[in-house]
Amino acid sequence: MSNPASGDPTSSPAAAPSQAEQSTSARIGAVLFRNRSWLPVPFLLVALLAPSHPSWYNWLVGFVLIVIGEMVRLAGVSAAGTVTRRRSRDVQRLVNYGVFAWVRNPLYVGNFLIWMGFVVISGVLWFLPVAIVIFAIEYTLIVAYEEGVLESIFGAEYLAYKQTTPRWLPRPPKHREEGPHNWKEAWRSEISTFLQYGALIVVFAVKQKIWWA
């Protein structure tokens, strides 16, 4: 889930599904949610296989997008904990502080910036608007499912949170909420992600060298 953090173990993950969780978009989103780790693969294949001639400007802009995206991800994981990686309805506490006070889905916002950054680095710029549209559709469906689950579990508390916090575009909160952050755990949990970034950068560098040879 993109919002929960570990907390009160007495919360029940078996809450009755809300109407939002039972909607068609949420049902489709549930399937995408369970397979979300594989969603970027087709985009990366296009970016890797399509002919291109990226410049240093592509690398600079792409790198900046990746860094900003990862900073957003780290802020989200540090607040919500590694439970954000789980594929279950086992949610104990609603996180509404830190980056979650700015935007309801910071991990997906971060992911979006990161993958768009890699598309920019690839130099396959004609694919960028296509990737933006498809990612927007996929993430909107996934979030429809996640928000339906959170509404099922937290009810009015989550609905109130939705009223004050935007889904995608960050906005400074009117009221500052305090809560714990575990930056050490966040960095540790992202190690495999950093290794993936490094591998992709090497692959794109090799592709560029081949095309410029």
N, C-alpha and C positions, 0 to 999 in steps of 0.2 A: 504494500500500500504506500501511497506517497505522503500520507499525513501522520499515521499513528506512531506512538512511542510506547515502550514498555512502562507499566505502572501498576495500578491496582489489579491484582490477580483475581479479584472477585467479580470483575466485569464478565459478562456472558457473551462469548462469540456466537452463541446460537440464537441471537435476537431474531425475531420474526422479520422477514424481508419487507422493506418498505415498498410503496408503489413505484418509487424511482428506481429501486434495485430490480424490479420486475419488468421494467420497460424494455422494448425491443432493442434500443440502443445500448442499454446496460447489459443485456444478454450477449449481444455481439461483442461488447467491450470486455466481458468476462473471458471470452475465448482469446481475444487479443492479449488480455492481461496475463493469462497463463503462458503465453508464448512471446511475451514482449522482449525477451532477450534476443530473439532471432529477427525481430522486425527490421533492424538496420542492415541486415545482410544484403538484401537485394539492392539497396541504395549504394552500399560500398562496392558491390560488384559492378554496377554501372560506372561509378566514379573511377574504379580501377581499370576497367576494360575499354571504356570509351576513349578515343584519341583526344589528346589535349596537349597544350604547351603552356603550363602554368609559369608565371613569372614570380619574382621575389615578392611582388605586391600580393599575389595570391597567398603565398606562404605567410606573410605578415598579418594580413586580415584574418586568414583562417586560424592562425595561432592565437590571435587576440580573442576570437570568438570561443575557441576551445578553453582558454584560460578563464574567461568570464563564466562560461558554462560550468566548468569544474568548480569554481569558487561558489557558485550558487548551489551545486550539488553538495559540496562539503558542508556548507552552512545548514542545508536541510538534514543531512545525515547526522551532523553533530547535535542537532536539536531533537530529532525524532529517534535516533539510534538505528542500529542495523536491522531492526524489525522492518524497516522500510523495504527490505529486499524480499520479505516473505510473500508467498502466494497463498494466503489464507485469510479468513475473516477473524482471526485471533487478534483483535484490537482492544487494548485496555484503556487508553487515554488519548483524548483529543489534544493535539499540539496546536496551540494558537499563538505562540510567541516566536521571537527570533525572525527568521526569514519567512516563517509561516504566517506572521502577522502582516507581511507585505503581499504575499501571494499564496493561494491555497495549494498549488502544485509545483513547488520549487524544483523538485527533482526532474520533472518532465520539462520544465522550462530550461533547466541546465542541460539536459540531454539534447533538447532541440538545438540549442546554440552550439553544442559540441559537434553534432553530426552535420549541421550546416557548415561549421568551420572546416570539417574534413572535405566536404564537397567543394568548398572554395579552394582549398589547398590542391585538390585534384585538377583544377582548371577546367572542369567540365561544367561551365557556367550555364549552359543551356538547360542543364538538369536541375539547377537550383530552384526555380519556381515550381517545377514538378515535385521535387522532394519536399518543399515547404507545404504544398497542398496535401500531399499524401500523409506526411507526418501529422499535419493538423487534423486530418480526418481520423487517423488511427488514435492519436492521443485524446481527441475529444470523446471518442467511443470508450476508451479505457477509463477516462475520468468519469464518464457517465456511470460506469459500473462502480468505481471506487467511491464516488460521492453517494451513490445509492446505498452502498454498504455502510458508510459512515452515518448516513441518515437513519438507517435501520437500527444501528447500535446506539447512537447518541441523540437521535430525535431533535427536539427543540434546541438543544445546545449547538448541534451542528448547523441547523437552519439559521440560527442567530449569527454564527461564525460566517456563513455564506453571505449574509446580508452586509457584512462589514469588510470582507476581504475578497479581492478580485480573483478570478480563476486563473488568468494567464498573465496579464500585464501588471507588474508590481506597482504598488502604490503605498506611500508612507502611511503607517497606521495612525489613527487619531489618538488612540490610547496605547501606551507602551506596556506590553506584557513581559514579565520576567519569567525565566525558566532555565533549567539546567542545559548546558551544552557539554558534550564530551568530544573535544576536538581530537584527542589522541585516538579514540576508538574510530572516529570518522576517517582519519588518515590511514589507520591500519586496514579498515574495511575497503578502502579505495586502492590498495596496492595492486590488486589484479587489474583494476580499471586502468591504472597508470601504465602497467605493462602492455595492455592492449593498445593504448595510445601510442606508446613507443614503437610497437610492432607495425602499426598502421603508418606511422611517419616514415619508417624505414622502407616499407613497401612503396609508398608514394614517391619517395626519393629515388628508388630503383626504377620505377616507371618513368619518372622524368628523365633520368639518365639514358634510358633506352630510347625514348622518343627524340631526345636531343642528340643522340649519337649519330 
